[in-house]
Amino acid sequence: MRTLEEHPATPIEEAIEKILLFNGAIREEIQFRGGPNHSHGGSRYLRYGYWQRLSPEVLFEISHWVKEDDFYDDDCGDLYSYRFKLN
């Protein structure tokens, strides 16, 4: 479940959320994190669910705004987030 600070904060984030919802995403699983006002700080990024990977089709639709980042966690395996190209 996302917090109030993880809701879309810009027109681009709102557009991304609409695309994700149109493609079957669950609103509460869409999390926009980071940034100066966020408890995590740092650059803004998108996370879906518990570090789930977006489908190639959805990623293609939002790829002009975000870049996929992945990393491996010993306990959870591959984790995915989507860093904004322009912050």
N, CA, C and O atoms as a GROMACS GRO file, in nm:
protein
  348
    1MET      N    1   0.084  -0.118   0.000
    1MET     CA    2   0.000   0.000   0.000
    1MET      C    3   0.088   0.124   0.000
    1MET      O    4   0.184   0.132   0.076
    2ARG      N    5   0.055   0.219  -0.084
    2ARG     CA    6   0.138   0.338  -0.093
    2ARG      C    7   0.095   0.444   0.007
    2ARG      O    8  -0.021   0.451   0.048
    3THR      N    9   0.191   0.525   0.044
    3THR     CA   10   0.165   0.635   0.137
    3THR      C   11   0.126   0.759   0.058
    3THR      O   12   0.136   0.760  -0.065
    4LEU      N   13   0.083   0.862   0.126
    4LEU     CA   14   0.047   0.987   0.058
    4LEU      C   15   0.166   1.046  -0.018
    4LEU      O   16   0.149   1.102  -0.126
    5GLU      N   17   0.285   1.033   0.038
    5GLU     CA   18   0.401   1.090  -0.030
    5GLU      C   19   0.445   1.007  -0.151
    5GLU      O   20   0.532   1.051  -0.226
    6GLU      N   21   0.385   0.891  -0.173
    6GLU     CA   22   0.419   0.807  -0.288
    6GLU      C   23   0.319   0.822  -0.403
    6GLU      O   24   0.330   0.752  -0.504
    7HIS      N   25   0.224   0.912  -0.390
    7HIS     CA   26   0.129   0.942  -0.498
    7HIS      C   27   0.200   1.023  -0.606
    7HIS      O   28   0.306   1.081  -0.579
    8PRO      N   29   0.145   1.029  -0.727
    8PRO     CA   30   0.206   1.111  -0.832
    8PRO      C   31   0.214   1.257  -0.788
    8PRO      O   32   0.119   1.312  -0.731
    9ALA      N   33   0.330   1.320  -0.814
    9ALA     CA   34   0.352   1.458  -0.771
    9ALA      C   35   0.371   1.554  -0.888
    9ALA      O   36   0.377   1.675  -0.868
   10THR      N   37   0.381   1.501  -1.010
   10THR     CA   38   0.404   1.584  -1.128
   10THR      C   39   0.312   1.536  -1.240
   10THR      O   40   0.259   1.425  -1.234
   11PRO      N   41   0.293   1.619  -1.343
   11PRO     CA   42   0.214   1.574  -1.459
   11PRO      C   43   0.272   1.448  -1.525
   11PRO      O   44   0.196   1.364  -1.572
   12ILE      N   45   0.404   1.435  -1.529
   12ILE     CA   46   0.464   1.315  -1.588
   12ILE      C   47   0.430   1.192  -1.504
   12ILE      O   48   0.396   1.088  -1.560
   13GLU      N   49   0.439   1.203  -1.374
   13GLU     CA   50   0.404   1.090  -1.287
   13GLU      C   51   0.256   1.055  -1.301
   13GLU      O   52   0.221   0.937  -1.299
   14GLU      N   53   0.171   1.155  -1.316
   14GLU     CA   54   0.028   1.128  -1.339
   14GLU      C   55   0.007   1.055  -1.471
   14GLU      O   56  -0.075   0.963  -1.478
   15ALA      N   57   0.080   1.095  -1.576
   15ALA     CA   58   0.069   1.028  -1.706
   15ALA      C   59   0.116   0.883  -1.696
   15ALA      O   60   0.054   0.793  -1.752
   16ILE      N   61   0.226   0.861  -1.626
   16ILE     CA   62   0.277   0.725  -1.608
   16ILE      C   63   0.175   0.641  -1.533
   16ILE      O   64   0.150   0.526  -1.570
   17GLU      N   65   0.116   0.696  -1.427
   17GLU     CA   66   0.016   0.621  -1.352
   17GLU      C   67  -0.102   0.584  -1.440
   17GLU      O   68  -0.152   0.472  -1.431
   18LYS      N   69  -0.148   0.674  -1.524
   18LYS     CA   70  -0.259   0.644  -1.615
   18LYS      C   71  -0.225   0.530  -1.710
   18LYS      O   72  -0.308   0.442  -1.734
   19ILE      N   73  -0.103   0.531  -1.763
   19ILE     CA   74  -0.060   0.424  -1.852
   19ILE      C   75  -0.057   0.291  -1.778
   19ILE      O   76  -0.105   0.189  -1.829
   20LEU      N   77  -0.001   0.292  -1.658
   20LEU     CA   78   0.004   0.168  -1.579
   20LEU      C   79  -0.136   0.117  -1.548
   20LEU      O   80  -0.162  -0.003  -1.561
   21LEU      N   81  -0.226   0.206  -1.506
   21LEU     CA   82  -0.362   0.164  -1.474
   21LEU      C   83  -0.434   0.109  -1.598
   21LEU      O   84  -0.505   0.009  -1.589
   22PHE      N   85  -0.415   0.174  -1.711
   22PHE     CA   86  -0.476   0.128  -1.836
   22PHE      C   87  -0.430  -0.014  -1.870
   22PHE      O   88  -0.504  -0.092  -1.930
   23ASN      N   89  -0.307  -0.045  -1.831
   23ASN     CA   90  -0.249  -0.176  -1.860
   23ASN      C   91  -0.268  -0.276  -1.747
   23ASN      O   92  -0.202  -0.380  -1.745
   24GLY      N   93  -0.358  -0.247  -1.654
   24GLY     CA   94  -0.395  -0.345  -1.553
   24GLY      C   95  -0.325  -0.335  -1.418
   24GLY      O   96  -0.346  -0.420  -1.332
   25ALA      N   97  -0.243  -0.233  -1.399
   25ALA     CA   98  -0.175  -0.217  -1.270
   25ALA      C   99  -0.276  -0.182  -1.161
   25ALA      O  100  -0.383  -0.128  -1.189
   26ILE      N  101  -0.240  -0.212  -1.039
   26ILE     CA  102  -0.322  -0.179  -0.922
   26ILE      C  103  -0.270  -0.047  -0.866
   26ILE      O  104  -0.152  -0.034  -0.835
   27ARG      N  105  -0.359   0.051  -0.852
   27ARG     CA  106  -0.320   0.186  -0.809
   27ARG      C  107  -0.236   0.184  -0.682
   27ARG      O  108  -0.135   0.254  -0.675
   28GLU      N  109  -0.274   0.106  -0.582
   28GLU     CA  110  -0.202   0.104  -0.454
   28GLU      C  111  -0.062   0.044  -0.465
   28GLU      O  112   0.019   0.061  -0.374
   29GLU      N  113  -0.033  -0.025  -0.575
   29GLU     CA  114   0.099  -0.084  -0.595
   29GLU      C  115   0.195   0.009  -0.669
   29GLU      O  116   0.314  -0.020  -0.680
   30ILE      N  117   0.144   0.122  -0.720
   30ILE     CA  118   0.225   0.218  -0.794
   30ILE      C  119   0.281   0.318  -0.692
   30ILE      O  120   0.206   0.389  -0.625
   31GLN      N  121   0.412   0.322  -0.681
   31GLN     CA  122   0.476   0.407  -0.580
   31GLN      C  123   0.582   0.495  -0.645
   31GLN      O  124   0.676   0.446  -0.708
   32PHE      N  125   0.566   0.626  -0.629
   32PHE     CA  126   0.666   0.722  -0.674
   32PHE      C  127   0.745   0.761  -0.550
   32PHE      O  128   0.691   0.822  -0.458
   33ARG      N  129   0.872   0.726  -0.549
   33ARG     CA  130   0.953   0.741  -0.428
   33ARG      C  131   1.072   0.834  -0.453
   33ARG      O  132   1.106   0.868  -0.566
   34GLY      N  133   1.134   0.872  -0.344
   34GLY     CA  134   1.253   0.955  -0.350
   34GLY      C  135   1.218   1.102  -0.364
   34GLY      O  136   1.102   1.142  -0.350
   35GLY      N  137   1.318   1.182  -0.391
   35GLY     CA  138   1.301   1.326  -0.402
   35GLY      C  139   1.325   1.395  -0.270
   35GLY      O  140   1.329   1.330  -0.165
   36PRO      N  141   1.341   1.525  -0.273
   36PRO     CA  142   1.377   1.600  -0.152
   36PRO      C  143   1.273   1.595  -0.041
   36PRO      O  144   1.309   1.607   0.076
   37ASN      N  145   1.145   1.578  -0.074
   37ASN     CA  146   1.040   1.578   0.028
   37ASN      C  147   1.002   1.438   0.075
   37ASN      O  148   0.911   1.424   0.157
   38HIS      N  149   1.068   1.338   0.026
   38HIS     CA  150   1.034   1.199   0.059
   38HIS      C  151   1.124   1.149   0.171
   38HIS      O  152   1.240   1.188   0.181
   39SER      N  153   1.071   1.063   0.254
   39SER     CA  154   1.149   1.012   0.366
   39SER      C  155   1.275   0.939   0.321
   39SER      O  156   1.372   0.929   0.396
   40HIS      N  157   1.275   0.887   0.197
   40HIS     CA  158   1.392   0.817   0.144
   40HIS      C  159   1.494   0.914   0.086
   40HIS      O  160   1.611   0.878   0.072
   41GLY      N  161   1.452   1.036   0.052
   41GLY     CA  162   1.542   1.133  -0.008
   41GLY      C  163   1.592   1.088  -0.144
   41GLY      O  164   1.546   0.988  -0.197
   42GLY      N  165   1.687   1.162  -0.201
   42GLY     CA  166   1.749   1.124  -0.327
   42GLY      C  167   1.664   1.151  -0.448
   42GLY      O  168   1.567   1.227  -0.443
   43SER      N  169   1.702   1.089  -0.559
   43SER     CA  170   1.632   1.108  -0.686
   43SER      C  171   1.498   1.036  -0.687
   43SER      O  172   1.479   0.936  -0.618
   44ARG      N  173   1.408   1.088  -0.764
   44ARG     CA  174   1.275   1.031  -0.776
   44ARG      C  175   1.281   0.903  -0.860
   44ARG      O  176   1.354   0.897  -0.958
   45TYR      N  177   1.203   0.802  -0.821
   45TYR     CA  178   1.194   0.679  -0.899
   45TYR      C  179   1.057   0.616  -0.880
   45TYR      O  180   0.984   0.649  -0.786
   46LEU      N  181   1.024   0.524  -0.970
   46LEU     CA  182   0.898   0.449  -0.967
   46LEU      C  183   0.927   0.308  -0.920
   46LEU      O  184   1.024   0.246  -0.962
   47ARG      N  185   0.842   0.260  -0.833
   47ARG     CA  186   0.849   0.119  -0.792
   47ARG      C  187   0.708   0.064  -0.806
   47ARG      O  188   0.610   0.129  -0.768
   48TYR      N  189   0.697  -0.057  -0.859
   48TYR     CA  190   0.566  -0.122  -0.870
   48TYR      C  191   0.564  -0.244  -0.781
   48TYR      O  192   0.651  -0.331  -0.791
   49GLY      N  193   0.465  -0.251  -0.694
   49GLY     CA  194   0.452  -0.365  -0.604
   49GLY      C  195   0.576  -0.379  -0.518
   49GLY      O  196   0.636  -0.280  -0.478
   50TYR      N  197   0.614  -0.501  -0.492
   50TYR     CA  198   0.736  -0.525  -0.416
   50TYR      C  199   0.850  -0.549  -0.515
   50TYR      O  200   0.894  -0.662  -0.536
   51TRP      N  201   0.896  -0.438  -0.574
   51TRP     CA  202   1.008  -0.439  -0.668
   51TRP      C  203   0.981  -0.528  -0.790
   51TRP      O  204   1.073  -0.592  -0.841
   52GLN      N  205   0.855  -0.531  -0.837
   52GLN     CA  206   0.819  -0.614  -0.952
   52GLN      C  207   0.867  -0.550  -1.082
   52GLN      O  208   0.881  -0.428  -1.092
   53ARG      N  209   0.891  -0.635  -1.179
   53ARG     CA  210   0.931  -0.589  -1.311
   53ARG      C  211   0.807  -0.559  -1.394
   53ARG      O  212   0.711  -0.636  -1.394
   54LEU      N  213   0.809  -0.444  -1.463
   54LEU     CA  214   0.700  -0.410  -1.554
   54LEU      C  215   0.716  -0.491  -1.682
   54LEU      O  216   0.827  -0.529  -1.719
   55SER      N  217   0.606  -0.515  -1.750
   55SER     CA  218   0.613  -0.589  -1.876
   55SER      C  219   0.688  -0.507  -1.980
   55SER      O  220   0.691  -0.384  -1.972
   56PRO      N  221   0.750  -0.573  -2.076
   56PRO     CA  222   0.822  -0.500  -2.181
   56PRO      C  223   0.732  -0.400  -2.255
   56PRO      O  224   0.778  -0.292  -2.294
   57GLU      N  225   0.606  -0.434  -2.274
   57GLU     CA  226   0.513  -0.345  -2.344
   57GLU      C  227   0.489  -0.217  -2.265
   57GLU      O  228   0.490  -0.107  -2.321
   58VAL      N  229   0.467  -0.231  -2.135
   58VAL     CA  230   0.443  -0.114  -2.050
   58VAL      C  231   0.572  -0.032  -2.039
   58VAL      O  232   0.568   0.091  -2.048
   59LEU      N  233   0.683  -0.099  -2.021
   59LEU     CA  234   0.810  -0.027  -2.012
   59LEU      C  235   0.836   0.053  -2.139
   59LEU      O  236   0.885   0.166  -2.133
   60PHE      N  237   0.803  -0.004  -2.254
   60PHE     CA  238   0.820   0.068  -2.380
   60PHE      C  239   0.736   0.196  -2.380
   60PHE      O  240   0.783   0.301  -2.426
   61GLU      N  241   0.614   0.189  -2.328
   61GLU     CA  242   0.525   0.306  -2.327
   61GLU      C  243   0.575   0.418  -2.238
   61GLU      O  244   0.548   0.535  -2.265
   62ILE      N  245   0.648   0.386  -2.133
   62ILE     CA  246   0.694   0.489  -2.040
   62ILE      C  247   0.846   0.513  -2.050
   62ILE      O  248   0.902   0.589  -1.972
   63SER      N  249   0.911   0.449  -2.147
   63SER     CA  250   1.057   0.452  -2.155
   63SER      C  251   1.116   0.590  -2.187
   63SER      O  252   1.234   0.613  -2.163
   64HIS      N  253   1.036   0.681  -2.240
   64HIS     CA  254   1.091   0.815  -2.264
   64HIS      C  255   1.101   0.895  -2.134
   64HIS      O  256   1.162   1.002  -2.132
   65TRP      N  257   1.041   0.845  -2.026
   65TRP     CA  258   1.048   0.912  -1.895
   65TRP      C  259   1.136   0.838  -1.794
   65TRP      O  260   1.197   0.902  -1.708
   66VAL      N  261   1.142   0.706  -1.804
   66VAL     CA  262   1.214   0.628  -1.702
   66VAL      C  263   1.310   0.527  -1.764
   66VAL      O  264   1.299   0.490  -1.881
   67LYS      N  265   1.405   0.484  -1.682
   67LYS     CA  266   1.501   0.381  -1.721
   67LYS      C  267   1.495   0.271  -1.616
   67LYS      O  268   1.493   0.299  -1.496
   68GLU      N  269   1.491   0.147  -1.660
   68GLU     CA  270   1.483   0.034  -1.568
   68GLU      C  271   1.616   0.014  -1.495
   68GLU      O  272   1.723   0.013  -1.557
   69ASP      N  273   1.608  -0.001  -1.365
   69ASP     CA  274   1.723  -0.038  -1.282
   69ASP      C  275   1.689  -0.170  -1.215
   69ASP      O  276   1.577  -0.190  -1.168
   70ASP      N  277   1.786  -0.259  -1.211
   70ASP     CA  278   1.763  -0.386  -1.141
   70ASP      C  279   1.885  -0.417  -1.055
   70ASP      O  280   1.997  -0.378  -1.086
   71PHE      N  281   1.859  -0.487  -0.950
   71PHE     CA  282   1.968  -0.534  -0.865
   71PHE      C  283   1.926  -0.665  -0.802
   71PHE      O  284   1.807  -0.696  -0.792
   72TYR      N  285   2.025  -0.739  -0.759
   72TYR     CA  286   1.999  -0.870  -0.702
   72TYR      C  287   2.011  -0.864  -0.550
   72TYR      O  288   2.106  -0.807  -0.496
   73ASP      N  289   1.914  -0.922  -0.484
   73ASP     CA  290   1.912  -0.931  -0.339
   73ASP      C  291   1.923  -1.079  -0.301
   73ASP      O  292   1.849  -1.161  -0.355
   74ASP      N  293   2.012  -1.112  -0.211
   74ASP     CA  294   2.032  -1.253  -0.171
   74ASP      C  295   1.905  -1.318  -0.119
   74ASP      O  296   1.884  -1.438  -0.138
   75ASP      N  297   1.819  -1.241  -0.053
   75ASP     CA  298   1.697  -1.296   0.004
   75ASP      C  299   1.579  -1.297  -0.092
   75ASP      O  300   1.495  -1.387  -0.088
   76CYS      N  301   1.573  -1.196  -0.180
   76CYS     CA  302   1.453  -1.179  -0.264
   76CYS      C  303   1.476  -1.201  -0.413
   76CYS      O  304   1.380  -1.209  -0.489
   77GLY      N  305   1.600  -1.212  -0.456
   77GLY     CA  306   1.628  -1.228  -0.598
   77GLY      C  307   1.635  -1.095  -0.670
   77GLY      O  308   1.678  -0.995  -0.611
   78ASP      N  309   1.594  -1.093  -0.796
   78ASP     CA  310   1.600  -0.970  -0.876
   78ASP      C  311   1.493  -0.872  -0.832
   78ASP      O  312   1.377  -0.908  -0.815
   79LEU      N  313   1.534  -0.746  -0.813
   79LEU     CA  314   1.444  -0.638  -0.774
   79LEU      C  315   1.453  -0.529  -0.880
   79LEU      O  316   1.561  -0.500  -0.931
   80TYR      N  317   1.338  -0.468  -0.913
   80TYR     CA  318   1.334  -0.370  -1.020
   80TYR      C  319   1.273  -0.238  -0.973
   80TYR      O  320   1.177  -0.236  -0.897
   81SER      N  321   1.332  -0.129  -1.020
   81SER     CA  322   1.276   0.004  -1.001
   81SER      C  323   1.300   0.081  -1.130
   81SER      O  324   1.371   0.033  -1.219
   82TYR      N  325   1.241   0.199  -1.140
   82TYR     CA  326   1.245   0.275  -1.264
   82TYR      C  327   1.281   0.419  -1.232
   82TYR      O  328   1.199   0.496  -1.182
   83ARG      N  329   1.405   0.455  -1.263
   83ARG     CA  330   1.460   0.587  -1.233
   83ARG      C  331   1.415   0.685  -1.340
   83ARG      O  332   1.414   0.653  -1.459
   84PHE      N  333   1.378   0.805  -1.298
   84PHE     CA  334   1.340   0.907  -1.392
   84PHE      C  335   1.463   0.960  -1.466
   84PHE      O  336   1.567   0.986  -1.405
   85LYS      N  337   1.449   0.975  -1.597
   85LYS     CA  338   1.561   1.026  -1.677
   85LYS      C  339   1.585   1.173  -1.650
   85LYS      O  340   1.700   1.217  -1.646
   86LEU      N  341   1.480   1.250  -1.632
   86LEU     CA  342   1.491   1.393  -1.601
   86LEU      C  343   1.427   1.418  -1.468
   86LEU      O  344   1.306   1.401  -1.451
   87ASN      N  345   1.507   1.460  -1.371
   87ASN     CA  346   1.455   1.491  -1.237
   87ASN      C  347   1.480   1.635  -1.206
   87ASN      O  348   1.443   1.681  -1.098
   0.00000   0.00000   0.00000
